[in-house]
């Protein structure tokens, strides 16, 4: 009946660097192998998706995406090794957080036992 | 340089029950002893603040605020004992979360050591 929800994001000098929305975009790029397909899947324009990728790369100072240009769809895109590592770290971080929040919520509020 | 931020909230049947904004309101009522003063402090109208209190009480099924009517300012308002307990639990929950997030963030991303 009661559920706890959380949102989390990383900032650098007060600016958003990365969060769940951007995570979904990177994950979609990884599975679709294409920024344009990924952007459609997460419901944003190609232009916006591309801008997001550039902004994350700049703020994290790592190259996330490798592009093979060409084709009508803007070519294929892959996560770099560093990109994969970052995504995995974020998953580990996020997963741990979800578990923590759920456990702590139940232990503090005891809603489940009511 | 990098910082992790989090937002957390409790839902019941998909509806927002309680979160950091409502926590700030309740804390302000506690310290001001007045819903109208508290609402000014957190920057919302008296009407909205009162509506929030009623909605939280209804969704949590506990009485949070005791009112002593009268005066030009709408009278004094106090947190009930149940309200105090709820606030303390939320603080415990939130505080633990902040600590967890910071620790996990540093351990996963190692940004501090870069």
Backbone of each chain as ProteinMPNN parsed JSONL, in Angstrom:
{"seq_chain_A": "XXXXXXXXXXXXXXXXXXXXXXXXXXXXXXXXXXXXXXXXXXXXXXXXXXXXXXXXXXXXXXXXXXXXXXXXXXXXXXXXXXXXXXXXXXXXXXXXXXXXXXXXXXXXXXXXXX", "coords_chain_A": {"N_chain_A": [[0.835, -1.192, 0.0], [1.725, 1.393, 1.037], [4.462, 2.998, -0.501], [7.901, 3.593, -1.121], [9.644, 6.018, -2.943], [12.401, 7.037, -4.953], [14.67, 9.481, -6.215], [17.605, 10.197, -7.939], [20.606, 11.973, -8.504], [23.615, 13.151, -10.096], [25.646, 15.909, -9.538], [27.773, 18.505, -10.812], [29.609, 21.122, -9.757], [27.151, 22.356, -9.168], [25.656, 21.869, -11.436], [23.555, 19.653, -13.298], [24.786, 16.45, -13.924], [24.423, 13.693, -14.317], [21.769, 11.314, -14.219], [18.795, 9.358, -13.53], [17.244, 9.585, -15.9], [19.115, 10.163, -17.914], [20.608, 7.925, -17.643], [18.804, 6.004, -18.616], [18.762, 6.752, -21.27], [21.452, 6.23, -22.099], [21.523, 3.498, -21.677], [19.661, 2.696, -23.534], [20.944, 3.454, -25.888], [23.046, 1.697, -25.796], [21.695, -0.793, -26.073], [20.263, -0.472, -28.457], [22.155, 0.274, -30.274], [22.327, 2.632, -31.626], [21.988, 6.116, -31.732], [19.782, 7.501, -32.699], [17.697, 5.606, -32.8], [17.645, 4.966, -30.112], [16.933, 7.417, -28.977], [14.333, 7.709, -29.91], [13.18, 5.598, -28.546], [13.34, 6.372, -25.841], [11.825, 8.564, -25.99], [12.696, 11.153, -26.832], [13.998, 13.872, -28.861], [16.371, 13.317, -31.529], [18.298, 15.252, -31.647], [18.224, 16.33, -29.058], [18.964, 14.092, -27.563], [21.533, 13.674, -28.511], [22.737, 16.022, -27.69], [22.56, 15.631, -24.926], [24.289, 13.429, -24.576], [26.73, 14.584, -25.33], [26.936, 16.571, -23.369], [27.087, 15.05, -20.999], [29.471, 13.67, -21.464], [31.268, 15.786, -21.509], [30.998, 16.877, -18.935], [31.675, 14.732, -17.306], [34.087, 14.227, -18.232], [34.818, 12.023, -19.802], [34.895, 9.843, -22.646], [31.966, 8.604, -23.908], [30.511, 7.521, -25.99], [30.97, 5.91, -29.085], [30.992, 6.602, -32.482], [29.912, 5.3, -35.613], [29.741, 6.753, -38.493], [27.191, 7.303, -41.052], [24.662, 6.025, -43.347], [21.043, 6.271, -43.477], [20.038, 6.609, -41.043], [21.748, 7.904, -39.432], [23.87, 6.367, -38.698], [25.706, 3.845, -36.757], [26.004, 3.591, -33.182], [28.065, 3.105, -30.398], [28.647, 2.175, -26.991], [31.575, 3.257, -25.415], [34.387, 1.568, -23.87], [34.923, 2.831, -21.468], [32.482, 4.088, -21.18], [30.789, 1.905, -20.815], [31.77, 0.97, -18.389], [31.18, 3.129, -16.726], [28.38, 3.1, -16.839], [27.844, 0.647, -15.636], [28.801, 1.131, -13.072], [27.045, 3.104, -12.259], [24.691, 1.64, -12.264], [25.218, -0.178, -10.226], [25.411, 1.53, -8.058], [22.824, 2.687, -8.076], [21.186, 0.454, -7.767], [21.95, -0.51, -5.269], [21.059, 1.613, -3.777], [18.236, 1.535, -4.118], [17.675, -0.836, -2.788], [18.548, -0.227, -0.218], [16.83, 1.903, 0.458], [14.282, 0.7, 0.415], [14.545, -1.241, 2.446], [15.227, 0.29, 4.69], [13.007, 1.933, 4.856], [10.95, 0.141, 5.495], [11.94, -0.758, 7.936], [12.007, 1.562, 9.521], [9.422, 2.752, 9.377], [7.679, 0.664, 9.622], [5.467, 0.045, 8.123], [4.703, -2.198, 6.756], [4.069, -4.029, 8.709], [1.793, -3.149, 9.847]], "CA_chain_A": [[0.0, 0.0, 0.0], [2.693, 2.495, 1.034], [5.697, 2.692, -1.24], [8.84, 4.71, -1.097], [10.262, 6.25, -4.25], [13.557, 7.925, -4.851], [15.282, 10.02, -7.421], [18.978, 10.484, -7.574], [21.359, 12.534, -9.621], [24.967, 13.623, -9.806], [25.893, 17.281, -9.975], [29.15, 19.001, -10.779], [29.528, 22.581, -9.605], [25.751, 22.783, -9.183], [24.978, 21.516, -12.689], [23.225, 18.233, -13.441], [25.706, 15.68, -14.761], [23.874, 12.39, -14.668], [20.689, 10.848, -13.368], [18.072, 8.207, -14.063], [16.82, 9.837, -17.283], [20.286, 10.014, -18.782], [20.948, 6.5, -17.583], [17.914, 5.291, -19.546], [19.22, 7.068, -22.631], [22.681, 5.476, -22.391], [21.183, 2.078, -21.76], [18.972, 2.5, -24.815], [21.969, 3.52, -26.94], [23.776, 0.426, -25.719], [20.943, -1.935, -26.609], [19.815, -0.219, -29.836], [23.313, 0.482, -31.149], [22.052, 3.806, -32.456], [21.435, 7.22, -30.936], [18.444, 7.894, -33.168], [16.734, 4.597, -32.308], [17.571, 5.107, -28.645], [16.19, 8.642, -28.64], [12.907, 7.406, -30.104], [12.725, 4.693, -27.487], [13.124, 7.081, -24.576], [10.878, 9.657, -26.231], [13.233, 12.505, -27.013], [14.489, 14.083, -30.222], [17.749, 12.917, -31.766], [19.09, 16.429, -31.309], [18.3, 16.431, -27.603], [19.736, 12.941, -27.093], [22.927, 13.921, -28.865], [23.165, 17.08, -26.776], [22.739, 15.017, -23.609], [25.519, 12.623, -24.594], [27.869, 15.525, -25.352], [27.008, 17.244, -22.065], [27.58, 14.086, -19.999], [30.892, 13.436, -21.748], [32.033, 16.963, -21.132], [31.006, 17.072, -17.481], [32.391, 13.631, -16.651], [35.403, 14.187, -18.856], [35.13, 10.728, -20.422], [34.186, 9.591, -23.904], [30.99, 7.541, -23.636], [29.92, 6.954, -27.204], [31.773, 5.826, -30.312], [30.04, 6.611, -33.607], [30.292, 4.946, -36.983], [28.818, 7.569, -39.295], [26.698, 6.762, -42.314], [23.307, 5.479, -43.378], [19.992, 7.279, -43.343], [19.656, 6.727, -39.637], [22.814, 8.566, -38.668], [24.945, 5.425, -38.376], [25.658, 3.104, -35.5], [26.695, 4.169, -32.032], [28.382, 2.125, -29.36], [29.266, 2.678, -25.769], [33.002, 2.945, -25.277], [34.688, 0.753, -22.687], [34.724, 3.734, -20.326], [31.044, 4.296, -21.074], [30.236, 0.673, -20.218], [32.181, 0.954, -16.981], [30.409, 4.141, -16.019], [27.002, 2.615, -16.752], [27.836, -0.433, -14.643], [28.958, 1.748, -11.756], [25.791, 3.774, -11.927], [23.726, 0.57, -11.939], [25.583, -0.704, -8.902], [25.049, 2.615, -7.146], [21.362, 2.833, -8.06], [20.605, -0.777, -7.251], [22.204, -0.48, -3.829], [20.192, 2.637, -3.191], [16.865, 1.018, -4.064], [17.588, -1.846, -1.724], [18.677, 0.478, 1.052], [15.623, 2.696, 0.71], [13.175, -0.197, 0.746], [14.801, -1.871, 3.739], [15.168, 1.326, 5.729], [11.618, 2.374, 4.92], [10.193, -0.864, 6.245], [12.42, -0.84, 9.327], [11.669, 2.773, 10.27], [7.987, 3.042, 9.46], [6.96, -0.575, 9.945], [4.17, 0.042, 7.438], [4.393, -3.572, 6.343], [3.538, -4.803, 9.833], [0.583, -2.521, 10.361]], "C_chain_A": [[0.878, 1.255, 0.0], [3.949, 2.061, 0.283], [6.628, 3.882, -1.143], [9.525, 4.808, -2.458], [11.458, 7.172, -4.077], [14.064, 8.343, -6.221], [16.689, 10.405, -7.028], [19.713, 11.071, -8.773], [22.713, 13.043, -9.141], [25.118, 15.039, -10.357], [27.389, 17.559, -9.97], [29.063, 20.513, -10.775], [28.089, 23.08, -9.762], [24.979, 22.459, -10.454], [24.705, 20.009, -12.754], [24.208, 17.55, -14.389], [25.036, 14.402, -15.255], [22.783, 12.01, -13.699], [19.946, 9.721, -14.063], [17.642, 8.387, -15.525], [17.968, 9.621, -18.258], [20.776, 8.566, -18.774], [20.098, 5.705, -18.576], [18.343, 5.526, -20.989], [20.468, 6.254, -22.985], [22.405, 3.982, -22.531], [20.499, 1.764, -23.088], [19.97, 2.55, -25.972], [22.735, 2.196, -26.981], [22.989, -0.711, -26.38], [20.499, -1.73, -28.051], [20.991, -0.088, -30.8], [23.174, 1.702, -32.038], [21.442, 4.903, -31.595], [20.02, 7.557, -31.394], [17.38, 6.897, -32.713], [16.534, 4.741, -30.8], [16.733, 6.327, -28.274], [14.693, 8.419, -28.842], [12.381, 6.552, -28.959], [12.482, 5.421, -26.17], [12.269, 8.331, -24.762], [11.492, 11.05, -26.243], [13.758, 12.645, -28.44], [15.947, 13.623, -30.317], [18.688, 14.035, -31.308], [19.306, 16.56, -29.793], [19.175, 15.305, -27.036], [21.227, 13.179, -27.329], [23.52, 15.004, -27.954], [23.424, 16.548, -25.373], [24.06, 14.246, -23.536], [26.743, 13.533, -24.523], [28.06, 16.183, -23.98], [27.55, 16.306, -20.99], [29.08, 13.87, -20.204], [31.744, 14.597, -21.262], [32.147, 17.08, -19.61], [31.716, 15.959, -16.736], [33.833, 13.532, -17.144], [35.801, 12.767, -19.271], [34.339, 10.589, -21.721], [33.269, 8.395, -23.713], [30.596, 6.78, -24.893], [30.917, 7.011, -28.367], [30.779, 5.767, -31.469], [30.677, 6.099, -34.88], [29.297, 5.665, -37.874], [28.331, 6.843, -40.543], [25.285, 6.235, -42.204], [22.274, 6.565, -43.148], [19.646, 7.542, -41.893], [20.759, 7.341, -38.781], [23.914, 7.616, -38.221], [24.795, 4.764, -37.027], [26.414, 3.826, -34.394], [26.893, 3.098, -30.968], [28.844, 2.834, -28.11], [30.751, 2.324, -25.805], [33.185, 2.067, -24.037], [34.47, 1.588, -21.417], [33.233, 3.994, -20.073], [30.369, 3.107, -20.397], [30.536, 0.631, -18.721], [31.363, 1.952, -16.17], [28.968, 3.669, -15.792], [26.876, 1.537, -15.672], [27.941, 0.126, -13.229], [27.663, 2.412, -11.322], [24.722, 2.758, -11.526], [23.966, 0.024, -10.536], [25.134, 0.28, -7.812], [23.539, 2.687, -6.954], [20.677, 1.64, -7.425], [20.754, -0.837, -5.732], [21.282, 0.494, -3.135], [18.754, 2.144, -3.06], [16.689, 0.042, -2.913], [17.636, -1.181, -0.348], [17.372, 1.183, 1.428], [14.464, 1.797, 1.135], [13.336, -0.79, 2.15], [14.618, -0.876, 4.879], [13.724, 1.793, 5.93], [10.787, 1.416, 5.773], [10.624, -0.872, 7.714], [12.031, 0.392, 10.137], [10.16, 2.912, 10.461], [7.125, 1.841, 9.828], [5.582, -0.629, 9.283], [3.72, -1.365, 7.089], [3.736, -4.367, 7.463], [2.222, -4.269, 10.375], [-0.66, -3.247, 9.886]], "O_chain_A": [[0.796, 2.078, -0.911], [4.425, 0.933, 0.411], [6.191, 5.031, -1.089], [9.931, 3.802, -3.04], [11.503, 7.986, -3.154], [13.899, 7.647, -7.223], [16.932, 10.88, -5.919], [19.456, 10.696, -9.917], [22.922, 13.321, -7.96], [24.758, 15.318, -11.501], [28.158, 16.941, -9.233], [28.504, 21.112, -11.694], [27.843, 24.099, -10.408], [23.784, 22.74, -10.544], [25.524, 19.199, -12.32], [24.433, 18.009, -15.508], [25.076, 14.075, -16.441], [22.846, 12.332, -12.512], [20.414, 9.19, -15.071], [17.677, 7.43, -16.299], [17.808, 8.976, -19.294], [21.29, 8.061, -19.772], [20.609, 4.841, -19.289], [18.294, 4.621, -21.822], [20.53, 5.655, -24.058], [22.975, 3.301, -23.383], [20.725, 0.713, -23.686], [19.856, 1.78, -26.926], [23.027, 1.656, -28.048], [23.546, -1.494, -27.15], [20.368, -2.7, -28.799], [20.842, -0.313, -32.001], [23.824, 1.8, -33.079], [20.507, 4.664, -30.83], [19.156, 7.863, -30.572], [16.293, 7.292, -32.292], [15.418, 4.65, -30.287], [15.916, 6.266, -27.355], [13.879, 8.883, -28.043], [11.272, 6.764, -28.468], [11.523, 5.118, -25.46], [12.02, 9.068, -23.808], [10.902, 12.006, -25.739], [13.94, 11.649, -29.141], [16.656, 13.551, -29.314], [19.718, 13.795, -30.676], [20.404, 16.855, -29.322], [20.008, 15.526, -26.156], [22.062, 12.919, -26.463], [24.664, 14.9, -27.511], [24.378, 16.954, -24.71], [24.834, 14.383, -22.588], [27.672, 13.284, -23.754], [29.182, 16.332, -23.496], [28.373, 16.708, -20.167], [29.858, 13.883, -19.25], [32.809, 14.402, -20.678], [33.22, 17.342, -19.066], [32.291, 16.185, -15.671], [34.671, 12.851, -16.553], [36.952, 12.358, -19.116], [33.253, 11.15, -21.865], [33.729, 7.299, -23.393], [30.378, 5.568, -24.868], [31.598, 8.012, -28.589], [29.836, 4.977, -31.442], [31.825, 6.416, -35.191], [28.147, 5.244, -37.999], [28.963, 5.903, -41.025], [24.77, 6.025, -41.105], [22.601, 7.655, -42.676], [19.043, 8.56, -41.554], [20.701, 7.298, -37.552], [24.795, 8.003, -37.454], [23.886, 5.073, -36.256], [27.351, 4.58, -34.655], [26.0, 2.299, -30.687], [29.363, 3.949, -28.163], [31.124, 1.214, -26.186], [32.251, 1.857, -23.263], [33.91, 1.111, -20.43], [32.785, 4.103, -18.931], [29.507, 3.266, -19.533], [29.676, 0.302, -17.904], [30.913, 1.65, -15.065], [28.414, 3.819, -14.703], [25.919, 1.525, -14.898], [27.265, -0.337, -12.31], [27.241, 2.297, -10.171], [23.954, 2.975, -10.588], [23.03, -0.203, -9.769], [24.56, -0.107, -6.794], [23.04, 2.741, -5.83], [19.727, 1.78, -6.655], [19.814, -1.17, -5.011], [20.785, 0.229, -2.04], [18.127, 2.316, -2.015], [15.707, 0.083, -2.172], [16.875, -1.524, 0.557], [16.883, 1.073, 2.552], [13.754, 2.097, 2.096], [12.388, -0.832, 2.933], [13.958, -1.153, 5.881], [13.289, 2.017, 7.059], [10.029, 1.832, 6.649], [9.793, -0.977, 8.617], [11.75, 0.275, 11.329], [9.685, 3.16, 11.57], [5.991, 1.986, 10.286], [4.654, -1.254, 9.797], [2.532, -1.687, 7.12], [2.941, -5.27, 7.205], [1.614, -4.873, 11.258], [-1.775, -2.851, 10.226]]}, "seq_chain_B": "XXXXXXXXXXXXXXXXXXXXXXXXXXXXXXXXXXXXXXXXXXXXXXXXXXXXXXXXXXXXXXXXXXXXXXXXXXXXXXXXXXXXXXXXXXXXXXXXXXXXXXXXXXXXXXXXXX", "coords_chain_B": {"N_chain_B": [[33.711, 18.535, -5.852], [32.182, 16.816, -7.665], [28.892, 15.959, -6.791], [26.402, 14.095, -5.092], [22.915, 13.995, -5.28], [19.714, 13.567, -3.786], [16.252, 12.701, -3.904], [13.326, 11.986, -2.177], [10.323, 10.222, -1.618], [7.102, 9.3, -0.242], [4.605, 7.164, -1.334], [1.114, 6.379, -1.626], [-0.931, 4.028, -2.93], [-0.155, 5.005, -5.437], [-0.364, 7.749, -5.118], [1.121, 10.81, -4.015], [2.214, 10.927, -0.704], [3.965, 11.857, 1.277], [6.924, 13.833, 1.534], [10.089, 15.528, 1.081], [9.389, 18.27, 0.855], [6.931, 18.481, 2.195], [7.776, 17.617, 4.619], [9.405, 19.797, 5.367], [7.435, 21.711, 5.713], [5.931, 20.659, 7.893], [7.908, 20.675, 9.858], [8.352, 23.394, 10.039], [5.868, 24.22, 11.029], [5.977, 23.025, 13.493], [8.135, 24.452, 14.671], [7.312, 27.109, 14.464], [4.826, 27.136, 15.612], [2.463, 27.699, 14.426], [0.319, 27.518, 11.657], [-0.019, 29.48, 9.726], [2.218, 31.182, 10.002], [4.187, 29.288, 9.497], [3.593, 28.566, 6.866], [4.218, 30.905, 5.52], [6.943, 30.924, 5.973], [7.867, 28.693, 4.527], [7.137, 29.484, 2.08], [4.536, 29.182, 0.904], [0.971, 29.465, 0.336], [-1.391, 30.009, 3.04], [-3.71, 28.565, 2.732], [-2.901, 26.525, 0.975], [-0.982, 25.257, 2.543], [-2.555, 24.35, 4.652], [-4.224, 22.625, 3.278], [-2.326, 20.715, 2.493], [-1.591, 19.65, 4.989], [-3.998, 18.474, 5.768], [-4.3, 16.598, 3.715], [-2.051, 14.95, 4.111], [-2.645, 13.925, 6.645], [-4.953, 12.504, 6.103], [-4.072, 10.595, 4.24], [-2.105, 9.227, 5.651], [-3.534, 8.441, 7.711], [-3.366, 9.452, 10.332], [-3.579, 11.841, 12.99], [-1.991, 14.858, 12.691], [-1.722, 17.524, 13.411], [-2.657, 19.765, 15.954], [-5.029, 22.199, 16.638], [-5.411, 25.406, 18.09], [-7.905, 27.464, 17.938], [-8.407, 30.946, 16.969], [-7.56, 34.489, 17.345], [-5.893, 36.898, 15.18], [-4.252, 35.649, 13.489], [-5.083, 33.167, 12.906], [-4.788, 31.452, 15.005], [-2.978, 29.179, 17.253], [-0.936, 26.363, 16.317], [-0.081, 23.016, 16.888], [2.141, 20.223, 16.715], [0.829, 16.992, 17.015], [1.35, 14.238, 19.331], [1.616, 11.932, 17.837], [2.205, 13.115, 15.433], [4.705, 14.257, 15.978], [6.165, 11.924, 16.378], [6.003, 10.763, 13.855], [7.395, 12.666, 12.327], [9.931, 12.451, 13.456], [10.58, 9.847, 12.734], [10.666, 10.096, 9.983], [12.819, 11.829, 9.747], [14.879, 10.217, 10.71], [14.878, 8.229, 8.772], [15.46, 9.771, 6.454], [17.923, 10.93, 7.081], [19.563, 8.689, 7.361], [19.484, 7.859, 4.75], [20.777, 9.95, 3.337], [23.369, 9.658, 4.34], [23.967, 7.078, 3.464], [23.849, 7.376, 0.669], [25.906, 9.233, 0.134], [28.17, 7.813, 1.04], [28.1, 5.479, -0.511], [28.265, 6.562, -3.029], [30.844, 7.657, -3.082], [32.282, 5.317, -2.713], [31.639, 3.777, -4.954], [32.107, 5.385, -7.262], [34.477, 6.623, -6.758], [35.185, 9.276, -7.028], [36.243, 11.11, -5.29], [38.867, 10.376, -5.008], [40.081, 10.886, -7.331]], "CA_chain_B": [[33.376, 18.915, -7.235], [30.98, 16.033, -7.949], [28.048, 15.752, -5.618], [25.213, 13.31, -5.399], [21.715, 14.538, -4.655], [18.607, 12.609, -3.835], [14.914, 13.13, -3.533], [12.643, 10.779, -1.736], [8.945, 10.491, -1.227], [6.277, 8.138, 0.072], [3.34, 7.139, -2.066], [0.106, 5.381, -1.229], [-1.752, 3.772, -4.111], [0.27, 5.863, -6.541], [-0.492, 9.178, -4.801], [2.124, 11.334, -3.088], [1.774, 11.063, 0.686], [4.89, 12.654, 2.079], [8.26, 13.964, 0.978], [10.907, 16.559, 1.721], [8.679, 19.544, 0.926], [5.936, 18.387, 3.269], [8.558, 17.562, 5.854], [9.792, 21.171, 5.717], [6.227, 22.373, 6.21], [5.631, 20.178, 9.256], [8.955, 21.156, 10.752], [8.11, 24.824, 10.239], [4.71, 24.331, 11.924], [6.477, 22.666, 14.817], [8.956, 25.496, 15.297], [6.598, 28.392, 14.502], [3.613, 27.021, 16.418], [1.379, 28.343, 13.672], [0.326, 27.127, 10.243], [0.137, 30.645, 8.84], [3.639, 31.585, 10.021], [4.957, 28.222, 8.841], [3.372, 28.62, 5.422], [5.024, 32.02, 5.005], [8.354, 30.557, 6.008], [8.225, 27.785, 3.428], [6.775, 30.123, 0.81], [3.277, 28.777, 0.265], [-0.179, 30.137, 0.945], [-1.983, 29.347, 4.198], [-4.675, 27.625, 2.177], [-2.18, 25.383, 0.435], [-0.356, 24.569, 3.678], [-3.632, 23.67, 5.359], [-4.623, 21.513, 2.405], [-1.269, 19.71, 2.594], [-1.704, 18.984, 6.291], [-5.199, 17.619, 5.727], [-4.041, 15.476, 2.801], [-1.119, 14.012, 4.757], [-3.372, 13.251, 7.729], [-5.892, 11.552, 5.519], [-3.379, 9.479, 3.592], [-1.382, 8.438, 6.661], [-4.526, 8.065, 8.714], [-3.025, 9.904, 11.688], [-3.758, 13.271, 13.212], [-0.648, 15.431, 12.838], [-1.744, 18.889, 13.926], [-3.705, 20.176, 16.896], [-5.184, 23.647, 16.492], [-6.14, 26.218, 19.048], [-8.421, 28.543, 17.088], [-8.523, 32.294, 17.525], [-6.509, 35.449, 16.997], [-5.949, 37.33, 13.777], [-3.347, 34.831, 12.687], [-5.643, 31.819, 12.749], [-4.541, 30.645, 16.199], [-1.749, 28.381, 17.316], [-1.007, 24.976, 15.876], [0.975, 22.178, 17.443], [2.196, 18.839, 16.255], [0.379, 16.008, 17.996], [2.406, 13.288, 19.686], [1.776, 11.079, 16.657], [2.871, 13.942, 14.428], [6.122, 14.34, 16.374], [6.771, 10.61, 16.127], [6.14, 10.596, 12.406], [8.468, 13.559, 11.894], [11.205, 11.87, 13.901], [10.844, 8.675, 11.901], [11.054, 10.566, 8.653], [14.179, 12.361, 9.891], [15.774, 9.062, 10.837], [14.87, 7.636, 7.442], [16.114, 10.689, 5.513], [19.306, 11.085, 7.502], [20.231, 7.442, 6.986], [19.594, 7.833, 3.292], [21.842, 10.87, 2.925], [24.664, 9.052, 4.664], [24.167, 5.938, 2.576], [24.094, 7.856, -0.692], [27.243, 9.826, 0.066], [29.178, 6.768, 1.201], [28.048, 4.597, -1.673], [28.716, 7.357, -4.176], [32.309, 7.734, -3.022], [32.875, 3.994, -2.855], [31.445, 3.254, -6.314], [32.696, 6.211, -8.32], [35.828, 7.032, -6.366], [35.448, 10.631, -7.516], [37.064, 11.839, -4.319], [40.28, 10.012, -5.107], [40.582, 11.223, -8.679]], "C_chain_B": [[32.114, 18.159, -7.686], [30.201, 15.845, -6.66], [26.854, 14.903, -6.012], [24.042, 13.884, -4.609], [20.605, 13.504, -4.74], [17.304, 13.25, -3.391], [14.161, 11.868, -3.168], [11.213, 11.13, -1.358], [8.181, 9.187, -1.003], [4.974, 8.249, -0.714], [2.393, 6.125, -1.439], [-0.828, 5.229, -2.421], [-1.429, 4.759, -5.234], [0.165, 7.362, -6.284], [0.591, 9.605, -3.808], [1.534, 11.498, -1.686], [2.664, 12.053, 1.436], [6.249, 12.693, 1.404], [8.964, 15.13, 1.644], [10.187, 17.907, 1.849], [7.674, 19.563, 2.07], [6.631, 18.27, 4.621], [8.949, 18.968, 6.312], [8.6, 21.94, 6.285], [5.92, 21.943, 7.65], [6.661, 20.669, 10.269], [8.767, 22.636, 11.068], [6.911, 25.036, 11.171], [5.155, 24.038, 13.36], [7.235, 23.838, 15.451], [8.237, 26.84, 15.392], [5.368, 28.345, 15.412], [2.399, 27.612, 15.737], [1.465, 27.937, 12.208], [0.568, 28.335, 9.352], [1.589, 31.14, 8.832], [4.503, 30.562, 9.282], [4.812, 28.306, 7.327], [4.16, 29.771, 4.804], [6.493, 31.624, 4.938], [8.75, 29.622, 4.862], [7.751, 28.312, 2.07], [5.553, 29.553, 0.12], [2.125, 29.487, 0.97], [-0.684, 29.326, 2.145], [-2.922, 28.234, 3.736], [-4.008, 26.344, 1.682], [-1.574, 24.556, 1.571], [-1.406, 23.734, 4.431], [-4.115, 22.461, 4.57], [-3.614, 20.371, 2.464], [-1.405, 18.915, 3.895], [-2.879, 18.007, 6.275], [-4.956, 16.38, 4.867], [-3.094, 14.457, 3.432], [-1.855, 13.223, 5.845], [-4.289, 12.166, 7.18], [-5.165, 10.324, 4.97], [-2.597, 8.614, 4.572], [-2.326, 7.895, 7.72], [-4.046, 8.335, 10.141], [-3.263, 11.413, 11.796], [-2.403, 13.895, 13.513], [-0.652, 16.729, 13.624], [-2.941, 19.105, 14.855], [-3.813, 21.686, 16.787], [-5.904, 24.26, 17.673], [-6.611, 27.434, 18.277], [-8.404, 29.898, 17.787], [-7.379, 33.189, 17.123], [-6.56, 35.81, 15.527], [-5.13, 36.408, 12.886], [-3.838, 33.39, 12.541], [-5.353, 30.907, 13.928], [-3.264, 29.84, 16.139], [-1.991, 26.969, 16.815], [0.181, 24.205, 16.419], [0.992, 20.833, 16.734], [1.645, 17.949, 17.373], [1.557, 15.079, 18.336], [2.68, 12.349, 18.499], [2.512, 11.816, 15.539], [4.362, 14.052, 14.703], [6.839, 13.026, 16.053], [6.996, 10.401, 14.633], [7.309, 11.421, 11.872], [9.839, 12.986, 12.252], [11.585, 10.662, 13.059], [11.318, 9.099, 10.512], [12.486, 11.107, 8.677], [15.205, 11.236, 9.947], [15.976, 8.408, 9.469], [15.712, 8.471, 6.477], [17.598, 10.834, 5.8], [20.125, 9.858, 7.106], [20.456, 7.38, 5.491], [20.717, 8.735, 2.803], [23.222, 10.265, 3.156], [24.981, 7.901, 3.716], [24.59, 6.405, 1.186], [25.505, 8.425, -0.823], [28.345, 8.767, 0.116], [29.272, 5.886, -0.046], [28.595, 5.309, -2.913], [30.243, 7.389, -4.231], [32.914, 6.362, -3.282], [32.737, 3.459, -4.285], [32.233, 4.074, -7.333], [34.118, 6.664, -8.026], [36.192, 8.43, -6.853], [36.399, 11.389, -6.586], [38.549, 11.568, -4.484], [40.902, 10.39, -6.443], [41.364, 12.508, -8.675]], "O_chain_B": [[31.109, 18.773, -8.043], [30.766, 15.608, -5.593], [26.36, 14.989, -7.137], [24.167, 14.212, -3.429], [20.57, 12.677, -5.651], [17.277, 14.204, -2.613], [14.343, 10.816, -3.781], [10.942, 12.213, -0.838], [8.559, 8.126, -1.501], [4.335, 9.3, -0.744], [2.814, 5.154, -0.811], [-1.442, 6.199, -2.865], [-2.328, 5.279, -5.896], [0.559, 8.164, -7.131], [0.934, 8.865, -2.886], [0.491, 12.127, -1.508], [2.186, 12.953, 2.128], [6.678, 11.72, 0.784], [8.494, 15.657, 2.652], [10.36, 18.607, 2.846], [7.582, 20.537, 2.817], [6.135, 18.763, 5.635], [8.842, 19.296, 7.494], [8.745, 22.723, 7.223], [5.68, 22.785, 8.516], [6.32, 21.033, 11.395], [8.986, 23.081, 12.194], [6.936, 25.936, 12.011], [4.757, 24.72, 14.304], [7.011, 24.176, 16.613], [8.514, 27.627, 16.297], [4.922, 29.373, 15.921], [1.423, 27.98, 16.391], [2.53, 27.998, 11.592], [1.27, 28.241, 8.345], [2.125, 31.477, 7.776], [5.421, 30.919, 8.544], [5.786, 28.139, 6.592], [4.705, 29.641, 3.708], [7.195, 31.944, 3.978], [9.837, 29.747, 4.299], [7.942, 27.662, 1.042], [5.523, 29.447, -1.106], [2.289, 30.037, 2.059], [-0.439, 28.124, 2.249], [-2.925, 27.127, 4.274], [-4.481, 25.237, 1.936], [-1.64, 23.327, 1.567], [-1.17, 22.581, 4.792], [-4.381, 21.402, 5.139], [-3.993, 19.2, 2.482], [-1.343, 17.686, 3.903], [-2.76, 16.864, 6.715], [-5.344, 15.268, 5.227], [-3.301, 13.25, 3.309], [-1.704, 12.006, 5.95], [-4.38, 11.065, 7.723], [-5.571, 9.184, 5.195], [-2.44, 7.412, 4.356], [-1.975, 7.019, 8.511], [-4.294, 7.539, 11.046], [-3.158, 12.149, 10.815], [-1.74, 13.511, 14.476], [0.265, 17.013, 14.393], [-4.064, 18.686, 14.573], [-2.8, 22.385, 16.837], [-6.878, 23.709, 18.186], [-5.824, 28.336, 17.99], [-8.387, 29.989, 19.015], [-6.354, 32.724, 16.625], [-7.189, 35.119, 14.725], [-5.302, 36.396, 11.668], [-3.095, 32.51, 12.107], [-5.639, 29.711, 13.866], [-2.562, 29.816, 15.128], [-3.105, 26.449, 16.881], [1.312, 24.692, 16.408], [-0.028, 20.374, 16.22], [1.969, 18.146, 18.544], [2.614, 15.135, 17.707], [3.829, 12.021, 18.205], [3.318, 11.24, 14.808], [5.183, 13.956, 13.79], [7.955, 13.015, 15.533], [8.048, 9.923, 14.21], [8.109, 10.939, 11.069], [10.777, 13.033, 11.456], [12.751, 10.47, 12.713], [12.251, 8.523, 9.953], [13.264, 10.876, 7.751], [16.258, 11.301, 9.312], [17.096, 8.082, 9.073], [16.57, 7.941, 5.771], [18.423, 10.859, 4.888], [21.234, 9.977, 6.585], [21.493, 6.908, 5.024], [21.517, 8.337, 1.956], [24.111, 10.341, 2.309], [26.104, 7.765, 3.231], [25.553, 5.901, 0.608], [26.212, 8.128, -1.786], [29.311, 8.81, -0.646], [30.355, 5.593, -0.553], [29.297, 4.714, -3.73], [30.848, 7.179, -5.282], [33.924, 6.24, -3.975], [33.627, 2.762, -4.77], [32.944, 3.516, -8.169], [34.865, 7.039, -8.93], [37.366, 8.733, -7.065], [37.23, 12.186, -7.021], [39.387, 12.405, -4.15], [42.105, 10.229, -6.65], [41.855, 12.935, -9.72]]}, "name": "protein", "num_of_chains": 2, "seq": "XXXXXXXXXXXXXXXXXXXXXXXXXXXXXXXXXXXXXXXXXXXXXXXXXXXXXXXXXXXXXXXXXXXXXXXXXXXXXXXXXXXXXXXXXXXXXXXXXXXXXXXXXXXXXXXXXXXXXXXXXXXXXXXXXXXXXXXXXXXXXXXXXXXXXXXXXXXXXXXXXXXXXXXXXXXXXXXXXXXXXXXXXXXXXXXXXXXXXXXXXXXXXXXXXXXXXXXXXXXXXXXXXXXX"}
